[in-house]
Amino acid sequence: MSPLSQLFENNRKWAESMRARDPAYFERLAAGQSPEYLWIGCSDSRVPPCAMLGIEPGGMFVHRNIANVVAPGDSNVLAVITYAVNVLKVKHIIVCGHYQCGGVLAAMQTRSAEQMDSWLWHIKDVEFRHAEALKRIGDEQKRYDRLCELNVVEQVRHVCHASMVQEAWGRGQGLWVHGWMLRLKDGLVIDLGVSACRPEDVEAVDRRVIADDE
Ligand code: CO
């Protein structure tokens, strides 16, 4: 017996229950997708994006990596955004981080460049950018929470500045970019209030980030 036979058994039951609910369910799913949302979140196993938002299969295009990073030179995330914006024409891009993010903690705790995994540099960059403001937060837990939030805000900025998003806005395509946080201890999602649907909004977000730091 395969060590993962339980998973196949679960899968068979799931497919059966979906068919019982709606006999044409898989036929419709196989015909194509037109999700309204693109989710960019952390790979953390405690974050179940579709389940926690009540979104059924077909409803959300999903990209996940360690600490929900949108690195300007990352062809993987850029391909996902390009496809979501240009082909699927999603209406909302949600960058969602979470408190207790292991990736953010690892970046925070690594002091020397030699020990630093190259991926964590993206988060270290956020820490450097907001070093003064973070230094003023005496409580270590609060500083960690704040870096988790700032990481989302910075990744929202990266999404907004990406050429395909700028081009979509330029041709008048309705597209929102949002920054959210998941609080693992109660499962609730918090809107960080950095949503943007046009270039002027991004400038407002930039100004707010600077004001928050001061
Ligand atoms: Co995480």
Boltz pocket constraint, residues with backbone or C-beta under 6 A from the ligand:
constraints:
  - pocket:
      binder: B
      contacts: [[A, 42], [A, 43], [A, 44], [A, 65], [A, 66], [A, 67], [A, 68], [A, 98], [A, 100], [A, 101], [A, 102], [A, 103], [A, 104]]
      max_distance: 6.0
